[in-house]
Amino acid sequence: MANFYKDIPELKYHLNNPMMERICELKERGYADKDKFDYAAQDYADALDSYDKVLEITGEITGEIIAPNAEGVDAEGPHCANGRVEYASGTKQNLDAMVKAGLNGMTMPRRFGGLNFPITPYTMCAEVVAAADAGFGNIWSLQDCIETLYEFGNEDQHSRFIPRICQGETMSMDLTEPDAGSDLQSVMLKATFDEKENCWRLNGVKRFITNGDADLHLVLARSEEGTHDGRGLSMFIYDKRDGGVNVRRIENKLGIHGSPTCELVYKNAKAELCGDRKLGLIKYVMALMNGARLGIAAQSVGLSQAAYNEALAYAKDRKQFGKAIIEFPAVYDMLATIKAKLDAGRALLYQTSRYVDVYKALDDIARERKLTPEERQEQKLFSKLADAFTPLAKGMNSEYANQNAYDCIQVHGGSGFMLEYACQRIYRDARITSIYEGTTQLQTVAAIRYVTNGTYQSVLADYENILVAPEFEDYMNRIKSMDSKFSAASNAVKEAGDQELLDFLARRLYEMAATCVMSHLLLQDTNKEPEMFKKSLEVYVNYAESEIEKHFNFIRKFQAEKLANYRKA
């Protein structure tokens, strides 16, 4: 049977990145748990071996259970009856297998029953699961909501809720409402304090809630009466055991059928405050969303891997005009481009996850002791890098997942339009990735300040100083030329001093930044493992040059007065 981890050697390559040694040292607090827990890592090599073994188990479950169940789950889907959700039968089998394997609460400390894994190997597990069934990936990976409760909840909440997630209970984040989609400042679910019961009560409706009948919910609600903006919102913990929330309906969706997307009705539901009042949107949801966006980036890479697998297998098997269609240039061009985007996007994903790992580990240490000046500087640097890279990883990988799923169907030709082939499910599942947890347009909004303040240009300059083997110097020079065009385009837009013009051209600048970053990262990977990445580097740099040129020429020739033509449209 297939193993969705062992069959993808690129994953183990990224797991062994040199940054992981520092990440493990921080996460393990110098391996202080080794005398307290028999499954704790003894040293760096032992930690990496543990991650590798858990990934192998995840890959085995994914190959033997989740993937074979995927088509049945897609057809059956979850059901709603008497205000509750019942998962598809295959989803129940999937969850049971993951819980029995101990694959829940992966990033949580061992004292709560977790594995104390860094974000990076957990993100790899999320990618592996999504490659088999992106809908199930949603249900399983929402366990990372516990990161926000761990970060902002109190010790009592930690002791009551985190062990339950580590034992296999599910989570959801209840943010969106019928009149508050991307505009979360408009959330109106009402939270009032019940003096008699010494608890909060929630009333209102939430919509588009992934896994909405979960055991534990993090809920954004309006706690400050009379307010209408983000400053009146707080974060609450709702426990399904307390009742008061019913599922009105499950949305009938284009894709990710196994994942129940629910409309929830809160009727005097008992809840408790997570963290401080008024910081729900300003602080806590931002942390929650950054984690979710990294998760969708992983889901997107998993879908790209699935698209590549299906397209490659079909192209090798399908014969036309007396030979396999993989031998036709039009087909192998599509396959090579899918693989190049997959490798470039994966490089961006794990560079981002490593940045997140360093700053989150230092944040956690800062709650235990005062950081040294060097640690504070490191924390500040990696927090900024994580914040700058997360919207690139989420936005670009979700766009690539859609493009790769499209090309996968195209490789299949007419067969790809038939429901018996998995490529149509991958195509439908991929479509949501560029919409939920912040559309690509919102990722651009999140990233554009790092264009205008020079952060991306500084990162690219650092990458340009990394030495490569003589055989790859030409690629470095070509990428440097792309960097220069990105800088010139960015500077020209900034110097125009027109905010509307900047907003209009932001998506092009965003894509230029991401494309340059991914080109460098893929070059760095190729320099270390040429056999694994050289083909993708050549294909991706060719593709990247054309994308950079396209955006550069558009921006260079565009003037502010032309905006009027677009407004009329």
C-alpha positions as CSV (number, residue, x, y, z in Angstrom):
1,M,0.0,0.0,0.0
2,A,1.0,3.6,-0.6
3,N,2.6,5.6,2.3
4,F,1.9,9.3,1.7
5,Y,5.0,10.3,3.6
6,K,7.6,7.8,2.6
7,D,6.6,8.1,-1.1
8,I,7.4,11.8,-1.1
9,P,11.2,12.2,-0.4
10,E,10.9,16.0,-0.6
11,L,9.1,15.9,2.8
12,K,12.0,14.2,4.5
13,Y,14.4,16.7,2.8
14,H,12.5,19.6,4.4
15,L,12.3,17.9,7.7
16,N,16.1,17.8,7.8
17,N,16.6,21.5,7.3
18,P,19.5,22.9,9.4
19,M,17.1,25.4,11.1
20,M,15.4,22.4,12.8
21,E,18.2,22.0,15.2
22,R,17.6,25.5,16.7
23,I,13.8,24.9,16.6
24,C,14.2,21.6,18.5
25,E,16.5,23.1,21.1
26,L,13.9,25.9,21.8
27,K,10.8,23.6,21.7
28,E,12.4,21.0,23.9
29,R,13.9,23.6,26.4
30,G,17.3,21.9,26.0
31,Y,15.6,18.5,26.1
32,A,14.4,19.0,29.7
33,D,11.6,16.5,29.4
34,K,13.8,13.5,28.9
35,D,13.8,12.6,32.5
36,K,10.1,13.1,33.0
37,F,8.5,11.3,30.0
38,D,9.7,8.1,28.5
39,Y,8.7,9.2,25.0
40,A,10.5,12.6,25.2
41,A,13.4,13.3,22.9
42,Q,16.9,12.7,24.3
43,D,18.6,15.0,21.8
44,Y,18.3,16.5,18.4
45,A,18.8,13.2,16.5
46,D,16.2,11.5,18.7
47,A,13.7,14.4,18.1
48,L,14.1,14.2,14.3
49,D,13.7,10.4,14.5
50,S,10.5,10.8,16.5
51,Y,9.1,13.3,13.9
52,D,10.1,10.9,11.1
53,K,8.4,7.9,12.7
54,V,5.2,9.9,13.4
55,L,5.1,11.1,9.8
56,E,5.6,7.6,8.7
57,I,2.6,6.5,10.8
58,T,0.6,9.4,9.4
59,G,1.6,8.4,5.9
60,E,0.6,4.8,6.5
61,I,-2.8,5.7,7.9
62,T,-3.4,8.1,5.0
63,G,-2.4,5.5,2.4
64,E,-4.3,2.6,3.9
65,I,-7.4,4.2,5.4
66,I,-8.0,7.9,4.5
67,A,-7.3,7.7,0.8
68,P,-9.4,4.6,0.1
69,N,-12.2,6.3,2.0
70,A,-12.0,9.6,0.2
71,E,-14.4,8.9,-2.7
72,G,-17.0,7.4,-0.4
73,V,-16.8,10.3,2.0
74,D,-17.2,12.7,-0.9
75,A,-20.3,10.9,-2.1
76,E,-21.9,10.4,1.4
77,G,-20.9,13.6,3.2
78,P,-22.0,14.5,6.7
79,H,-25.6,14.7,7.8
80,C,-27.6,17.0,10.1
81,A,-30.3,15.6,12.3
82,N,-31.9,17.1,15.5
83,G,-29.4,19.9,15.6
84,R,-26.3,17.6,15.5
85,V,-23.8,16.6,12.8
86,E,-23.2,12.9,12.0
87,Y,-20.0,12.4,10.0
88,A,-19.8,10.2,6.9
89,S,-18.9,6.6,7.8
90,G,-15.5,6.9,6.3
91,T,-14.8,10.1,8.3
92,K,-15.5,8.2,11.5
93,Q,-13.1,5.5,10.5
94,N,-10.5,8.1,9.7
95,L,-10.9,9.9,13.0
96,D,-10.8,6.6,14.9
97,A,-7.5,5.6,13.2
98,M,-5.9,9.0,13.9
99,V,-7.0,9.0,17.6
100,K,-5.8,5.4,18.2
101,A,-2.4,6.4,16.6
102,G,-2.1,9.3,19.1
103,L,-2.0,12.0,16.3
104,N,-3.9,14.6,18.2
105,G,-2.6,17.6,20.2
106,M,0.6,17.1,18.4
107,T,2.1,20.5,19.2
108,M,1.0,20.6,22.8
109,P,3.3,20.1,25.8
110,R,3.7,16.6,27.1
111,R,2.3,17.5,30.5
112,F,-1.1,17.8,28.8
113,G,-0.7,14.5,26.9
114,G,0.7,16.1,23.7
115,L,3.7,15.2,21.6
116,N,5.4,18.6,22.0
117,F,6.1,18.7,18.2
118,P,7.1,21.9,16.5
119,I,4.8,23.4,13.9
120,T,6.9,22.1,11.0
121,P,6.5,18.3,11.4
122,Y,2.8,18.9,12.3
123,T,2.3,21.0,9.1
124,M,3.9,18.1,7.2
125,C,1.3,15.7,8.7
126,A,-1.4,18.2,7.6
127,E,0.0,18.2,4.1
128,V,0.1,14.4,4.0
129,V,-3.5,14.1,5.2
130,A,-4.8,16.7,2.7
131,A,-3.1,14.9,-0.2
132,A,-5.5,12.0,0.5
133,D,-8.7,13.9,1.5
134,A,-8.7,17.7,1.9
135,G,-12.1,17.6,3.6
136,F,-11.0,15.2,6.3
137,G,-7.9,17.3,6.6
138,N,-10.0,20.2,7.7
139,I,-11.6,18.2,10.6
140,W,-8.3,16.7,11.8
141,S,-6.1,19.8,11.4
142,L,-8.5,22.1,13.3
143,Q,-6.8,20.6,16.4
144,D,-4.3,23.5,15.9
145,C,-7.0,25.9,17.3
146,I,-5.7,24.6,20.7
147,E,-2.5,26.7,20.0
148,T,-4.6,29.9,20.5
149,L,-6.1,28.6,23.7
150,Y,-2.7,27.5,25.0
151,E,-1.2,30.9,24.1
152,F,-4.0,33.1,25.6
153,G,-6.0,30.9,28.0
154,N,-5.2,30.6,31.7
155,E,-3.7,27.6,33.5
156,D,-7.1,26.3,34.6
157,Q,-8.4,26.3,31.0
158,H,-5.2,24.6,29.9
159,S,-5.7,21.8,32.4
160,R,-9.3,21.3,31.5
161,F,-9.3,21.6,27.7
162,I,-5.9,20.8,26.3
163,P,-5.8,17.1,27.5
164,R,-9.2,16.6,25.8
165,I,-7.9,17.7,22.4
166,C,-4.8,15.5,23.0
167,Q,-7.1,12.6,23.6
168,G,-8.9,13.1,20.3
169,E,-11.7,15.6,20.8
170,T,-12.4,18.0,17.9
171,M,-12.3,21.8,17.6
172,S,-13.7,24.7,15.6
173,M,-13.3,28.4,15.3
174,D,-16.6,30.2,15.1
175,L,-15.9,33.6,13.5
176,T,-18.0,34.2,10.4
177,E,-21.6,35.4,10.5
178,P,-24.3,36.0,7.8
179,D,-23.4,39.7,7.7
180,A,-19.7,39.4,8.7
181,G,-17.6,37.4,6.3
182,S,-14.2,38.9,5.7
183,D,-15.3,42.0,7.7
184,L,-15.0,40.5,11.1
185,Q,-15.3,43.9,12.8
186,S,-19.0,43.5,12.0
187,V,-19.5,40.4,14.2
188,M,-22.6,40.8,16.3
189,L,-23.0,37.5,18.1
190,K,-23.9,38.8,21.6
191,A,-22.0,37.9,24.7
192,T,-23.5,38.9,28.1
193,F,-22.2,38.1,31.5
194,D,-24.5,36.1,33.7
195,E,-23.9,37.4,37.3
196,K,-26.0,34.6,38.9
197,E,-24.2,31.7,37.2
198,N,-20.8,33.5,37.0
199,C,-20.4,32.7,33.3
200,W,-20.9,34.3,29.9
201,R,-23.9,33.7,27.7
202,L,-23.8,33.7,23.9
203,N,-26.7,34.5,21.6
204,G,-26.9,34.8,17.8
205,V,-25.9,33.0,14.6
206,K,-22.6,31.9,13.1
207,R,-22.3,30.8,9.4
208,F,-19.7,28.9,7.3
209,I,-18.3,27.3,10.4
210,T,-16.0,24.4,9.5
211,N,-16.6,21.4,11.7
212,G,-19.3,23.4,13.4
213,D,-20.5,20.6,15.7
214,A,-17.0,20.2,17.3
215,D,-16.4,19.4,20.9
216,L,-14.7,22.7,21.7
217,H,-15.2,26.0,20.0
218,L,-13.3,29.3,20.0
219,V,-15.9,31.9,19.4
220,L,-15.6,35.6,18.5
221,A,-18.5,37.6,20.1
222,R,-19.4,41.1,21.0
223,S,-18.9,41.6,24.7
224,E,-19.1,45.4,24.9
225,E,-22.6,46.6,24.5
226,G,-23.1,49.6,22.2
227,T,-19.9,49.0,20.2
228,H,-19.8,48.3,16.5
229,D,-16.1,47.7,15.7
230,G,-13.3,45.3,16.5
231,R,-12.6,46.9,19.9
232,G,-15.9,45.5,21.3
233,L,-15.1,41.9,20.5
234,S,-13.7,39.2,22.8
235,M,-12.8,35.5,22.4
236,F,-14.8,32.8,24.2
237,I,-14.5,29.1,24.8
238,Y,-17.7,27.1,24.2
239,D,-17.9,23.5,25.4
240,K,-20.4,21.3,23.5
241,R,-21.0,19.4,26.8
242,D,-22.8,22.5,28.1
243,G,-25.3,22.7,25.3
244,G,-27.0,25.7,24.0
245,V,-25.8,25.6,20.4
246,N,-27.6,23.8,17.6
247,V,-26.6,23.1,14.0
248,R,-29.3,24.7,11.8
249,R,-28.0,23.2,8.6
250,I,-24.9,21.9,6.8
251,E,-24.0,23.9,3.7
252,N,-24.3,22.1,0.3
253,K,-20.8,22.9,-1.1
254,L,-18.9,22.5,-4.3
255,G,-16.1,20.6,-2.6
256,I,-14.5,19.4,0.7
257,H,-17.7,17.4,1.2
258,G,-16.4,15.4,4.1
259,S,-16.0,18.6,6.1
260,P,-19.3,19.8,7.6
261,T,-19.6,23.6,7.1
262,C,-22.4,24.6,9.5
263,E,-24.8,27.4,10.3
264,L,-24.9,27.5,14.1
265,V,-27.6,29.0,16.4
266,Y,-26.4,30.1,19.9
267,K,-29.3,30.2,22.4
268,N,-28.1,31.4,25.8
269,A,-25.1,29.1,25.4
270,K,-22.8,29.0,28.4
271,A,-19.2,30.1,27.6
272,E,-16.0,31.4,29.3
273,L,-13.7,34.2,28.4
274,C,-10.4,33.3,26.7
275,G,-7.8,35.9,27.6
276,D,-8.8,39.5,28.1
277,R,-11.9,41.4,27.0
278,K,-11.8,43.5,23.9
279,L,-8.8,41.7,22.4
280,G,-10.8,39.0,20.6
281,L,-10.3,40.4,17.1
282,I,-7.3,42.7,17.6
283,K,-5.0,40.1,19.1
284,Y,-6.5,36.6,19.4
285,V,-8.2,36.1,16.0
286,M,-5.1,37.4,14.3
287,A,-3.1,34.6,16.0
288,L,-5.8,32.1,15.2
289,M,-6.0,33.1,11.6
290,N,-2.2,33.0,11.0
291,G,-2.2,29.4,12.2
292,A,-5.2,28.6,10.0
293,R,-3.6,30.2,7.0
294,L,-0.5,28.1,7.4
295,G,-2.8,25.1,7.6
296,I,-4.5,26.1,4.4
297,A,-1.1,26.5,2.7
298,A,-0.3,22.9,3.8
299,Q,-3.7,21.7,2.5
300,S,-3.0,23.5,-0.8
301,V,0.4,21.8,-1.2
302,G,-1.2,18.4,-0.4
303,L,-3.8,19.1,-3.1
304,S,-1.0,20.0,-5.6
305,Q,0.7,16.8,-4.7
306,A,-2.5,14.8,-5.3
307,A,-3.0,16.6,-8.6
308,Y,0.5,15.8,-9.7
309,N,0.1,12.1,-8.6
310,E,-3.1,11.7,-10.6
311,A,-1.9,13.5,-13.7
312,L,1.4,11.6,-13.8
313,A,-0.2,8.2,-13.3
314,Y,-2.8,8.9,-16.0
315,A,-0.3,10.3,-18.5
316,K,1.9,7.2,-18.1
317,D,-1.0,4.8,-18.6
318,R,-3.1,6.5,-21.3
319,K,-2.1,5.8,-24.8
320,Q,-3.0,7.8,-27.9
321,F,-1.7,7.5,-31.5
322,G,0.3,4.5,-30.4
323,K,2.2,5.9,-27.4
324,A,1.7,7.1,-23.8
325,I,0.5,10.7,-23.7
326,I,3.3,11.6,-21.3
327,E,5.6,11.5,-24.4
328,F,3.7,14.4,-26.0
329,P,5.3,17.9,-25.4
330,A,1.9,19.5,-24.5
331,V,1.4,16.9,-21.8
332,Y,4.9,16.8,-20.3
333,D,4.9,20.6,-20.3
334,M,1.9,20.6,-18.0
335,L,3.3,17.8,-15.8
336,A,6.6,19.6,-15.4
337,T,4.9,22.9,-14.5
338,I,2.7,21.2,-11.9
339,K,5.8,19.7,-10.3
340,A,7.7,22.9,-10.4
341,K,4.9,24.9,-8.8
342,L,4.5,22.1,-6.2
343,D,8.2,22.1,-5.3
344,A,8.4,25.9,-5.2
345,G,5.3,26.2,-3.1
346,R,6.4,23.5,-0.7
347,A,9.7,25.3,-0.2
348,L,7.8,28.5,0.7
349,L,5.5,26.6,3.0
350,Y,8.3,25.0,5.1
351,Q,10.4,28.1,5.1
352,T,7.4,29.9,6.6
353,S,6.7,27.1,9.1
354,R,10.3,27.3,10.4
355,Y,10.0,31.0,10.9
356,V,6.8,30.4,12.8
357,D,8.4,27.7,14.9
358,V,11.3,29.9,16.1
359,Y,9.2,32.9,17.2
360,K,6.4,30.8,18.7
361,A,8.9,28.8,20.8
362,L,10.5,32.0,22.0
363,D,7.1,33.4,22.8
364,D,6.4,30.4,24.9
365,I,9.7,30.6,26.7
366,A,9.0,34.3,27.4
367,R,6.0,33.2,29.5
368,E,8.3,31.2,31.7
369,R,11.3,33.5,32.1
370,K,12.8,36.7,30.8
371,L,14.4,36.4,27.4
372,T,18.0,37.3,26.9
373,P,18.7,40.3,24.7
374,E,19.9,38.0,21.9
375,E,16.7,35.9,22.2
376,R,14.5,39.0,22.1
377,Q,16.2,40.1,18.9
378,E,15.8,36.6,17.5
379,Q,12.1,36.6,18.5
380,K,11.5,40.0,16.8
381,L,13.2,39.0,13.6
382,F,11.4,35.7,13.2
383,S,8.0,37.1,14.2
384,K,8.4,39.7,11.4
385,L,9.5,37.0,8.9
386,A,6.6,34.7,9.8
387,D,4.1,37.6,9.5
388,A,5.6,38.5,6.1
389,F,5.8,35.0,4.7
390,T,2.4,33.6,5.9
391,P,0.3,35.5,3.4
392,L,2.7,34.5,0.6
393,A,2.5,30.9,1.6
394,K,-1.3,30.8,1.9
395,G,-2.1,32.9,-1.1
396,M,0.3,31.5,-3.6
397,N,0.0,27.9,-2.7
398,S,-3.8,28.1,-2.8
399,E,-3.6,29.7,-6.3
400,Y,-1.1,27.0,-7.4
401,A,-3.4,24.3,-6.0
402,N,-6.2,25.6,-8.2
403,Q,-3.9,25.9,-11.3
404,N,-2.5,22.4,-10.7
405,A,-5.9,20.8,-10.2
406,Y,-7.1,22.5,-13.4
407,D,-4.1,21.1,-15.4
408,C,-4.6,17.7,-13.8
409,I,-8.1,17.5,-15.4
410,Q,-6.6,18.8,-18.7
411,V,-4.1,16.0,-18.7
412,H,-7.0,13.6,-18.3
413,G,-8.9,15.1,-21.2
414,G,-12.5,14.1,-21.4
415,S,-12.0,11.5,-18.7
416,G,-11.2,14.3,-16.3
417,F,-14.7,15.5,-16.6
418,M,-16.1,12.2,-15.5
419,L,-16.9,11.7,-11.8
420,E,-15.2,8.3,-11.6
421,Y,-11.8,9.9,-11.7
422,A,-10.3,11.5,-8.5
423,C,-9.1,14.6,-10.4
424,Q,-12.6,16.1,-10.4
425,R,-12.7,15.8,-6.6
426,I,-9.3,17.4,-6.2
427,Y,-10.4,20.2,-8.5
428,R,-13.5,20.8,-6.5
429,D,-11.7,20.6,-3.2
430,A,-9.0,23.0,-4.3
431,R,-11.3,25.8,-5.2
432,I,-12.0,26.8,-1.6
433,T,-8.4,27.2,-0.6
434,S,-8.1,30.6,-2.2
435,I,-11.3,31.8,-0.5
436,Y,-11.4,30.6,3.1
437,E,-9.2,31.8,6.0
438,G,-8.8,35.0,4.0
439,T,-9.1,35.2,0.2
440,T,-6.0,35.7,-1.9
441,Q,-7.0,39.4,-2.2
442,L,-6.9,39.6,1.6
443,Q,-3.5,37.9,1.7
444,T,-2.3,40.6,-0.7
445,V,-3.6,43.3,1.8
446,A,-1.7,41.5,4.6
447,A,1.5,41.3,2.6
448,I,1.6,44.7,0.8
449,R,3.1,46.6,3.7
450,Y,6.1,44.3,3.5
451,V,6.5,45.4,-0.1
452,T,6.3,49.1,0.7
453,N,8.5,48.9,3.8
454,G,11.3,47.0,2.0
455,T,11.1,43.7,4.0
456,Y,10.8,41.5,0.9
457,Q,13.6,43.4,-0.8
458,S,15.8,42.9,2.2
459,V,15.0,39.1,2.3
460,L,15.8,38.8,-1.4
461,A,19.1,40.7,-0.9
462,D,20.1,38.2,1.8
463,Y,19.2,35.3,-0.4
464,E,21.3,36.8,-3.2
465,N,24.4,36.5,-0.9
466,I,24.0,32.8,-0.4
467,L,26.7,30.9,-2.3
468,V,25.7,28.3,-4.9
469,A,27.7,25.8,-6.9
470,P,29.2,27.1,-10.1
471,E,26.7,25.1,-12.2
472,F,23.8,27.1,-10.6
473,E,25.3,30.6,-10.9
474,D,23.4,31.3,-14.1
475,Y,20.2,30.6,-12.2
476,M,21.2,33.0,-9.5
477,N,21.9,35.7,-12.0
478,R,18.6,35.2,-13.6
479,I,16.8,35.4,-10.3
480,K,18.8,38.5,-9.3
481,S,17.5,40.1,-12.5
482,M,13.9,39.2,-11.4
483,D,14.6,40.7,-8.0
484,S,15.7,44.0,-9.7
485,K,12.5,44.2,-11.7
486,F,10.5,43.6,-8.5
487,S,12.4,46.4,-6.7
488,A,12.0,48.8,-9.6
489,A,8.3,48.1,-9.9
490,S,7.8,48.5,-6.1
491,N,9.8,51.7,-6.0
492,A,7.9,53.2,-8.9
493,V,4.5,52.5,-7.3
494,K,5.6,53.9,-4.0
495,E,7.1,57.0,-5.5
496,A,3.8,57.7,-7.3
497,G,2.3,58.4,-3.8
498,D,-1.2,57.3,-4.9
499,Q,-2.9,55.0,-2.4
500,E,-5.6,53.8,-4.9
501,L,-2.9,53.1,-7.4
502,L,-1.0,51.0,-4.8
503,D,-4.1,49.1,-3.9
504,F,-4.9,48.4,-7.6
505,L,-1.4,47.1,-8.4
506,A,-0.8,45.4,-5.0
507,R,-1.7,41.9,-6.3
508,R,0.9,42.1,-9.0
509,L,3.6,43.3,-6.6
510,Y,2.5,40.6,-4.2
511,E,2.9,37.9,-6.8
512,M,6.3,39.3,-7.9
513,A,7.6,39.2,-4.4
514,A,6.4,35.6,-3.8
515,T,7.7,34.4,-7.2
516,C,11.2,35.9,-6.5
517,V,11.2,34.3,-3.0
518,M,10.2,30.9,-4.3
519,S,12.8,31.0,-7.0
520,H,15.5,31.6,-4.5
521,L,14.2,28.9,-2.1
522,L,14.1,26.4,-4.9
523,L,17.6,27.4,-6.0
524,Q,18.8,26.8,-2.4
525,D,17.1,23.4,-2.3
526,T,18.6,22.5,-5.7
527,N,22.1,23.5,-4.5
528,K,21.8,21.0,-1.7
529,E,20.0,18.2,-3.5
530,P,20.4,18.7,-7.3
531,E,19.0,15.2,-8.1
532,M,15.8,16.0,-6.3
533,F,15.1,19.6,-7.5
534,K,17.2,20.5,-10.6
535,K,14.4,19.8,-13.1
536,S,11.9,21.8,-11.1
537,L,14.3,24.7,-10.7
538,E,14.8,24.9,-14.5
539,V,11.1,24.8,-15.2
540,Y,10.1,27.2,-12.4
541,V,12.7,29.8,-13.2
542,N,11.6,29.8,-16.9
543,Y,8.0,30.2,-15.6
544,A,8.9,32.8,-13.0
545,E,10.8,35.0,-15.5
546,S,7.7,35.2,-17.7
547,E,5.5,36.0,-14.7
548,I,7.9,38.8,-13.5
549,E,8.2,40.2,-17.0
550,K,4.4,40.3,-17.4
551,H,3.8,42.1,-14.1
552,F,6.8,44.4,-14.6
553,N,5.6,45.6,-18.0
554,F,2.0,46.1,-16.8
555,I,3.2,48.2,-13.8
556,R,5.8,50.1,-15.9
557,K,3.2,51.2,-18.4
558,F,0.3,51.9,-16.1
559,Q,-0.7,55.4,-15.0
560,A,-3.1,56.4,-12.3
561,E,-5.6,57.9,-14.8
562,K,-6.1,54.5,-16.3
563,L,-7.9,53.4,-13.1
564,A,-11.0,55.2,-14.4
565,N,-11.4,52.5,-17.1
566,Y,-11.5,49.7,-14.5
567,R,-13.9,51.6,-12.2
568,K,-16.4,51.8,-15.1
569,A,-16.2,48.0,-15.6
